[in-house]
């Protein structure tokens, strides 16, 4: 029978992989306050002077991350959990790395890297192994391994028990673990690194939306030079009889294109197309399209979502967008979707399509219309941002072509002072009561999946 093993607990702001030390060490009371307030902090678990586990916690962003270390102090397994229902953590992603040598740096760009991505409502997970080429497939994912109970503050072995931390098993279970306070001195004022060492994964945030429709705004791009925003062009007036708006590719419009959950006031609303020109290139691009709802200042933005889309599941710079395969996007009311799809197809067959201009197509039977616009640089996926007043009224919907998303603003471009909101969806209440297993059983299951996928990839490579 294994003896009880002591694991030291250090509360801190984060982990520095370069020095392999915690940063911003704080006392238990400071960490507890951050936990209660939904502010980020980290918990380092060490034993025998070696890091064993690292928890990164940000309940304000519904996030718990767990890293496990190898014998050389490198993180080699990562668990990304999201709290989608109170007290229940859903595994969004699991990652595993294998290092070729004892001195190989952490997370090498070219190395053995396994990723498993789950869906809360799915029985399978998407898996991929990147090692000498990318191998992708799917694998069964039982619900007991997709969920984990949120534990009380301080109960850290509920997320990483003795077996996961590298202690031997005893008959019938993992070795016992005793959590004890670390002897590290608390940093005065809880000093942290000038640049945060970590942040909870979060979806893409909008940039420059107001500036895209402000003539004279300027931006600098490393490849194409200076971009100058031109006068927005009117594309017509969209008739919205139900308030349920769809953004989609008009050439592939179908029942799969559902309206956004945010409703807008019924009525006729203008659509404007934003454009810009490259100062040294001599050519223009479409950067966005806006459906104007209210002539009031926009105080905040949020990502437009459809039923079943949960922004809490998004990773860094991810977004839910509408897909484009024909080089065009469109706004329309949901009540005219089927009729307008047929009308647009008929228009494309009877006319010579011009992908450089906006197009309006109407359906007399439903009284609805569709306004199509060029989708920036062509096919892809594009987010729609909802603007709101300080009182929460919808001011506009902006289809962002992301052409200027990663550029640098130049004078006289006005800085963006609007807030970005991420509303938390409410649970449907229809989800069966899950029965999570213990964390070590899940760890064993995931390791077995990684080994199985590695074996399959090797078999495919030998064919």
C-alpha positions as CSV (number, residue, x, y, z in Angstrom):
1,X,0.0,0.0,0.0
2,X,1.4,3.4,-1.0
3,X,2.1,5.9,1.7
4,X,0.3,9.2,1.7
5,X,2.1,11.7,-0.6
6,X,2.4,15.4,0.2
7,X,1.6,17.8,-2.6
8,X,2.5,21.5,-2.1
9,X,-0.1,24.1,-3.2
10,X,1.0,27.5,-4.5
11,X,-1.5,30.1,-5.4
12,X,-0.2,32.5,-8.0
13,X,-1.0,34.6,-11.1
14,X,0.5,32.1,-13.5
15,X,3.4,29.8,-14.5
16,X,6.6,31.0,-16.3
17,X,7.8,28.1,-18.5
18,X,11.1,29.8,-19.1
19,X,12.2,29.9,-15.4
20,X,9.8,27.1,-14.5
21,X,8.6,29.0,-11.5
22,X,5.2,30.5,-10.5
23,X,4.7,34.2,-11.0
24,X,2.7,36.5,-8.7
25,X,2.6,34.3,-5.7
26,X,-0.4,35.1,-3.5
27,X,-1.9,33.8,-0.2
28,X,-4.8,31.5,0.0
29,X,-7.1,34.4,1.0
30,X,-6.2,36.4,-2.1
31,X,-6.8,33.4,-4.3
32,X,-10.1,32.7,-2.6
33,X,-11.3,36.3,-3.2
34,X,-10.4,36.0,-6.9
35,X,-12.2,32.7,-7.1
36,X,-15.4,34.2,-5.6
37,X,-15.1,37.4,-7.8
38,X,-14.7,35.4,-11.0
39,X,-11.2,36.8,-11.5
40,X,-8.3,34.7,-13.0
41,X,-5.7,33.0,-10.8
42,X,-3.6,29.8,-10.9
43,X,-2.8,26.9,-8.6
44,X,0.5,25.1,-8.9
45,X,0.8,21.6,-7.4
46,X,4.3,20.4,-6.7
47,X,5.9,17.3,-5.1
48,X,9.5,16.5,-4.4
49,X,10.5,19.9,-5.8
50,X,9.0,19.1,-9.2
51,X,5.8,20.6,-10.7
52,X,3.1,18.0,-11.1
53,X,0.0,20.0,-12.1
54,X,-1.2,23.5,-12.9
55,X,-4.7,24.8,-12.7
56,X,-5.7,28.0,-14.5
57,X,-9.1,29.2,-13.2
58,X,-11.3,32.0,-14.5
59,X,-14.9,31.5,-13.5
60,X,-15.8,34.8,-14.9
61,X,-15.1,33.3,-18.3
62,X,-16.5,29.9,-17.3
63,X,-13.1,28.3,-17.7
64,X,-10.9,25.8,-15.9
65,X,-7.7,24.6,-17.5
66,X,-5.5,21.8,-16.2
67,X,-1.9,21.1,-17.2
68,X,0.1,18.0,-16.2
69,X,3.9,18.0,-16.3
70,X,6.5,15.4,-17.4
71,X,9.5,14.5,-15.3
72,X,11.5,17.4,-16.9
73,X,9.0,20.1,-15.8
74,X,7.4,20.5,-19.2
75,X,3.6,20.5,-19.7
76,X,2.6,17.5,-21.7
77,X,-1.1,17.2,-21.2
78,X,-3.8,19.9,-21.2
79,X,-7.5,19.8,-20.3
80,X,-9.8,22.7,-21.3
81,X,-13.1,22.7,-19.3
82,X,-16.0,25.1,-19.6
83,X,-18.8,25.6,-17.1
84,X,-21.9,25.6,-19.2
85,X,-24.3,24.7,-16.4
86,X,-23.8,25.7,-12.8
87,X,-21.6,23.2,-11.0
88,X,-20.9,21.1,-14.1
89,X,-17.7,21.4,-16.2
90,X,-17.8,20.2,-19.8
91,X,-14.5,19.1,-21.4
92,X,-14.0,21.2,-24.5
93,X,-10.6,20.0,-25.5
94,X,-7.8,17.7,-24.5
95,X,-4.2,18.0,-25.8
96,X,-1.2,15.8,-25.4
97,X,2.4,16.3,-26.4
98,X,5.3,13.8,-26.7
99,X,8.9,15.2,-26.6
100,X,11.7,13.7,-28.6
101,X,14.4,14.4,-26.1
102,X,14.9,15.6,-22.5
103,X,16.0,19.1,-23.7
104,X,13.3,19.6,-26.4
105,X,11.4,22.9,-25.6
106,X,7.8,22.9,-24.4
107,X,5.1,22.8,-27.1
108,X,7.4,22.5,-30.2
109,X,5.9,23.7,-33.5
110,X,7.1,20.5,-35.2
111,X,6.5,17.6,-32.9
112,X,4.0,15.0,-31.7
113,X,0.8,16.7,-30.9
114,X,-2.6,15.1,-30.2
115,X,-5.9,17.1,-30.0
116,X,-9.3,15.9,-29.1
117,X,-12.3,18.3,-29.3
118,X,-15.7,17.5,-27.9
119,X,-19.2,18.8,-28.2
120,X,-21.5,19.0,-25.2
121,X,-24.4,17.4,-27.1
122,X,-22.4,14.9,-29.1
123,X,-21.4,11.3,-28.6
124,X,-18.2,11.6,-30.7
125,X,-15.2,13.8,-30.6
126,X,-13.0,15.2,-33.4
127,X,-9.5,14.0,-33.0
128,X,-6.3,14.8,-34.8
129,X,-2.6,13.8,-34.6
130,X,0.0,16.1,-36.0
131,X,3.3,14.3,-36.4
132,X,4.9,14.1,-39.8
133,X,1.6,15.0,-41.4
134,X,-1.9,15.6,-40.1
135,X,-4.2,12.6,-39.4
136,X,-7.8,13.4,-38.6
137,X,-10.8,11.2,-37.6
138,X,-13.5,10.9,-35.0
139,X,-13.8,8.7,-31.8
140,X,-16.6,7.8,-29.4
141,X,-16.8,10.0,-26.4
142,X,-18.9,8.8,-23.5
143,X,-20.7,11.5,-21.5
144,X,-19.0,10.4,-18.3
145,X,-15.7,11.4,-19.8
146,X,-17.0,14.7,-21.2
147,X,-18.1,16.1,-17.8
148,X,-16.6,16.9,-14.4
149,X,-18.1,18.3,-11.2
150,X,-17.0,21.7,-10.2
151,X,-15.3,21.3,-6.8
152,X,-15.2,23.6,-3.8
153,X,-12.2,26.0,-3.6
154,X,-9.2,24.1,-2.3
155,X,-10.4,20.7,-3.4
156,X,-7.8,20.5,-6.2
157,X,-7.5,16.7,-6.3
158,X,-11.1,16.6,-7.6
159,X,-9.5,17.8,-10.9
160,X,-6.1,16.0,-10.7
161,X,-5.9,13.1,-8.3
162,X,-2.8,11.2,-7.1
163,X,-2.6,8.9,-10.2
164,X,-2.7,11.9,-12.5
165,X,0.0,13.7,-10.5
166,X,2.4,10.7,-10.9
167,X,1.9,8.8,-7.6
168,X,1.7,5.0,-7.5
169,X,-1.5,3.1,-7.1
170,X,-2.5,1.1,-4.1
171,X,-4.8,-1.9,-4.3
172,X,-8.2,-0.6,-5.5
173,X,-7.2,3.0,-6.3
174,X,-4.7,5.7,-6.7
175,X,-2.2,6.7,-4.0
176,X,-3.5,9.1,-1.3
177,X,-2.5,12.7,-1.6
178,X,-2.3,15.3,1.1
179,X,-2.4,18.9,0.0
180,X,-0.1,21.2,2.1
181,X,0.7,24.9,1.7
182,X,3.9,25.7,-0.2
183,X,6.7,27.5,1.6
184,X,7.1,30.2,-1.1
185,X,6.9,33.8,0.1
186,X,3.9,35.8,-1.1
187,X,4.8,38.5,-3.6
188,X,4.2,42.0,-2.2
189,X,1.0,43.3,-3.7
190,X,0.6,40.1,-5.7
191,X,2.9,41.4,-8.4
192,X,2.4,39.8,-11.7
193,X,4.4,39.8,-15.0
194,X,4.1,42.9,-17.1
195,X,2.6,40.8,-19.8
196,X,0.1,38.3,-18.5
197,X,1.4,34.7,-18.9
198,X,-2.1,33.3,-19.6
199,X,-5.7,34.3,-20.2
200,X,-8.8,32.1,-20.6
201,X,-9.5,31.1,-24.2
202,X,-12.1,33.5,-25.7
203,X,-13.7,34.1,-29.0
204,X,-12.8,36.7,-31.5
205,X,-13.6,40.4,-30.6
206,X,-14.6,42.9,-33.2
207,X,-12.2,45.7,-34.3
208,X,-12.7,49.0,-36.0
209,X,-16.4,48.5,-36.8
210,X,-17.3,52.2,-36.6
211,X,-14.2,53.2,-38.4
212,X,-15.0,50.9,-41.3
213,X,-18.0,53.2,-42.1
214,X,-16.1,56.4,-41.4
215,X,-14.6,57.9,-44.6
216,X,-11.0,58.9,-44.2
217,X,-10.1,56.4,-41.6
218,X,-6.7,55.0,-42.3
219,X,-5.0,51.7,-41.5
220,X,-1.5,50.2,-42.1
221,X,-1.0,46.6,-43.4
222,X,2.4,45.0,-43.6
223,X,1.7,43.5,-47.0
224,X,-0.4,46.0,-48.9
225,X,0.5,49.3,-47.2
226,X,-2.0,52.0,-46.2
227,X,-5.8,51.4,-46.5
228,X,-8.1,54.4,-46.7
229,X,-11.9,54.0,-45.9
230,X,-14.1,55.3,-48.7
231,X,-17.7,56.6,-48.5
232,X,-20.1,53.7,-47.7
233,X,-22.5,52.9,-50.5
234,X,-26.2,52.3,-50.1
235,X,-27.4,48.8,-51.1
236,X,-31.1,49.4,-50.6
237,X,-33.7,48.9,-47.9
238,X,-34.3,45.5,-46.3
239,X,-37.9,44.6,-45.4
240,X,-38.0,42.9,-42.1
241,X,-41.6,41.8,-41.3
242,X,-40.8,39.4,-38.5
243,X,-37.6,40.8,-36.9
244,X,-35.8,37.5,-37.4
245,X,-32.7,38.2,-39.5
246,X,-30.5,35.8,-41.4
247,X,-27.0,36.5,-42.8
248,X,-26.0,33.8,-45.4
249,X,-24.6,33.1,-48.8
250,X,-27.5,33.8,-51.1
251,X,-26.2,31.2,-53.6
252,X,-26.5,28.4,-51.1
253,X,-29.4,29.6,-49.0
254,X,-31.4,26.7,-47.5
255,X,-33.1,25.5,-44.3
256,X,-29.7,25.2,-42.7
257,X,-29.5,29.0,-42.5
258,X,-31.3,29.8,-39.3
259,X,-32.0,33.3,-38.0
260,X,-30.0,34.9,-35.2
261,X,-31.4,34.6,-31.7
262,X,-31.3,38.4,-31.3
263,X,-34.5,39.9,-32.7
264,X,-34.6,43.4,-34.3
265,X,-37.6,45.8,-34.6
266,X,-40.0,45.0,-37.5
267,X,-39.7,47.5,-40.3
268,X,-37.7,48.7,-43.3
269,X,-34.0,49.1,-42.6
270,X,-31.2,50.4,-44.8
271,X,-28.2,48.3,-45.8
272,X,-24.8,50.1,-46.4
273,X,-21.7,48.6,-47.9
274,X,-18.3,49.6,-46.4
275,X,-15.3,49.9,-48.7
276,X,-11.7,51.0,-48.8
277,X,-8.9,51.5,-51.2
278,X,-5.2,50.6,-50.9
279,X,-3.3,53.8,-51.3
280,X,-0.4,52.3,-53.3
281,X,-2.1,49.4,-55.0
282,X,-4.9,51.3,-56.8
283,X,-7.7,48.8,-56.0
284,X,-10.7,48.6,-53.7
285,X,-12.1,46.0,-51.3
286,X,-15.5,45.5,-49.6
287,X,-14.8,45.3,-45.8
288,X,-18.3,45.0,-44.3
289,X,-22.0,45.4,-44.7
290,X,-24.3,46.9,-42.1
291,X,-28.1,46.6,-41.5
292,X,-29.0,49.9,-39.8
293,X,-31.7,49.5,-37.2
294,X,-31.6,52.6,-35.0
295,X,-30.0,56.0,-35.5
296,X,-28.5,55.9,-32.0
297,X,-24.9,55.6,-30.8
298,X,-23.6,52.0,-30.4
299,X,-22.3,51.4,-26.9
300,X,-21.4,47.7,-27.1
301,X,-21.0,44.8,-29.5
302,X,-21.7,41.2,-29.2
303,X,-21.3,38.2,-31.6
304,X,-24.5,37.2,-33.3
305,X,-25.4,33.6,-32.7
306,X,-27.9,31.1,-33.9
307,X,-29.8,28.6,-31.7
308,X,-27.5,26.1,-30.1
309,X,-24.4,28.2,-30.5
310,X,-22.7,29.0,-27.2
311,X,-19.9,31.6,-27.1
312,X,-18.5,30.1,-23.9
313,X,-17.2,27.2,-26.1
314,X,-15.1,29.4,-28.4
315,X,-11.4,29.2,-28.4
316,X,-9.0,32.0,-29.0
317,X,-10.1,34.2,-32.0
318,X,-12.8,31.7,-33.0
319,X,-16.2,32.8,-34.0
320,X,-19.6,31.5,-35.2
321,X,-20.0,32.9,-38.7
322,X,-21.9,32.4,-41.9
323,X,-20.2,30.4,-44.7
324,X,-19.7,31.8,-48.2
325,X,-19.1,29.6,-51.3
326,X,-20.2,32.0,-54.1
327,X,-18.3,35.1,-53.1
328,X,-21.5,36.9,-51.9
329,X,-23.2,37.4,-48.5
330,X,-26.7,38.6,-47.9
331,X,-29.2,39.9,-45.3
332,X,-32.8,38.8,-45.3
333,X,-35.8,38.2,-43.0
334,X,-36.3,34.6,-42.1
335,X,-39.9,34.5,-43.3
336,X,-38.7,34.8,-46.9
337,X,-35.8,32.4,-46.8
338,X,-37.2,29.6,-49.1
339,X,-38.9,31.9,-51.6
340,X,-35.9,34.2,-51.8
341,X,-33.5,31.3,-52.3
342,X,-35.5,30.3,-55.4
343,X,-35.7,33.9,-56.6
344,X,-32.0,34.5,-56.2
345,X,-31.2,31.3,-58.1
346,X,-33.5,32.3,-60.9
347,X,-31.9,35.8,-61.0
348,X,-28.4,34.2,-61.3
349,X,-29.5,31.9,-64.1
350,X,-31.2,34.6,-66.1
351,X,-28.7,37.5,-65.6
352,X,-25.0,37.9,-65.9
353,X,-24.0,38.0,-62.2
354,X,-21.7,40.8,-61.2
355,X,-19.8,39.9,-58.0
356,X,-18.6,43.5,-57.6
357,X,-21.9,45.1,-56.8
358,X,-24.7,44.7,-54.3
359,X,-27.9,42.9,-55.6
360,X,-31.5,43.2,-54.4
361,X,-33.9,40.3,-55.0
362,X,-37.5,40.4,-53.9
363,X,-40.5,38.0,-53.6
364,X,-43.9,39.6,-54.2
365,X,-45.7,36.7,-52.5
366,X,-44.1,37.2,-49.1
367,X,-43.3,40.8,-49.5
368,X,-39.7,40.1,-48.5
369,X,-36.4,40.9,-50.2
370,X,-32.8,39.9,-50.0
371,X,-29.9,42.3,-50.3
372,X,-26.6,40.6,-51.4
373,X,-23.2,42.1,-51.2
374,X,-19.6,41.0,-52.1
375,X,-18.0,39.0,-49.3
376,X,-14.7,40.8,-49.1
377,X,-12.0,38.6,-50.5
378,X,-14.3,35.8,-51.5
379,X,-15.3,32.4,-49.9
380,X,-14.8,31.7,-46.3
381,X,-16.7,32.3,-43.0
382,X,-17.6,35.7,-41.6
383,X,-18.9,36.9,-38.3
384,X,-21.9,39.2,-37.7
385,X,-21.7,41.6,-34.9
386,X,-24.7,43.1,-33.1
387,X,-24.5,46.7,-31.9
388,X,-26.5,47.8,-29.0
389,X,-27.2,51.1,-27.2
390,X,-26.4,51.5,-23.5
391,X,-30.0,50.5,-22.8
392,X,-29.6,47.3,-24.8
393,X,-31.5,48.2,-28.0
394,X,-30.2,46.8,-31.2
395,X,-28.6,49.6,-33.4
396,X,-27.3,47.5,-36.2
397,X,-26.0,44.2,-37.5
398,X,-22.5,44.3,-39.2
399,X,-21.3,41.5,-41.4
400,X,-17.5,41.8,-41.0
401,X,-15.3,40.6,-43.9
402,X,-12.3,40.7,-41.6
403,X,-10.2,42.4,-44.3
404,X,-8.9,45.0,-41.8
405,X,-9.2,43.0,-38.6
406,X,-5.5,42.5,-38.1
407,X,-4.2,45.8,-39.3
408,X,-2.9,48.8,-37.4
409,X,-5.0,52.0,-37.2
410,X,-3.4,55.3,-38.3
411,X,-4.5,58.9,-37.6
412,X,-7.1,60.3,-38.0
413,X,-8.9,57.0,-37.3
414,X,-10.9,57.4,-34.1
415,X,-10.2,54.9,-31.3
416,X,-13.0,52.4,-30.6
417,X,-14.4,53.0,-27.1
418,X,-17.4,50.6,-27.3
419,X,-17.6,47.6,-25.0
420,X,-17.7,44.0,-26.0
421,X,-20.3,41.8,-24.3
422,X,-20.5,38.0,-24.2
423,X,-24.0,37.2,-22.9
424,X,-24.3,33.9,-21.2
425,X,-26.9,31.6,-22.7
426,X,-29.4,30.1,-20.3
427,X,-29.6,26.4,-19.9
428,X,-32.6,24.6,-21.6
429,X,-33.2,22.4,-18.5
430,X,-33.7,19.5,-20.8
431,X,-30.3,17.9,-20.4
432,X,-30.3,14.5,-18.6
433,X,-28.5,14.4,-15.3
434,X,-24.9,13.5,-16.2
435,X,-22.9,11.0,-14.3
436,X,-19.2,12.1,-14.4
437,X,-16.6,9.6,-13.6
438,X,-13.4,10.3,-11.5
439,X,-10.7,12.4,-13.2
440,X,-8.2,9.6,-13.3
441,X,-10.6,7.4,-15.2
442,X,-11.1,10.1,-17.8
443,X,-7.3,10.7,-18.0
444,X,-6.8,7.0,-18.7
445,X,-9.5,7.0,-21.3
446,X,-8.0,10.0,-23.1
447,X,-4.5,8.6,-23.0
448,X,-5.9,5.3,-24.5
449,X,-7.6,7.3,-27.3
450,X,-4.3,9.1,-28.1
451,X,-2.4,5.8,-28.2
452,X,-5.1,4.3,-30.5
453,X,-5.0,7.2,-32.9
454,X,-1.2,7.1,-33.0
455,X,-1.4,3.4,-33.9
456,X,-4.0,4.0,-36.6
457,X,-1.8,6.8,-38.1
458,X,1.2,4.5,-38.2
459,X,-0.8,1.8,-39.9
460,X,-2.0,4.2,-42.6
461,X,1.6,5.5,-43.1
462,X,2.8,1.9,-43.8
463,X,0.3,1.3,-46.5
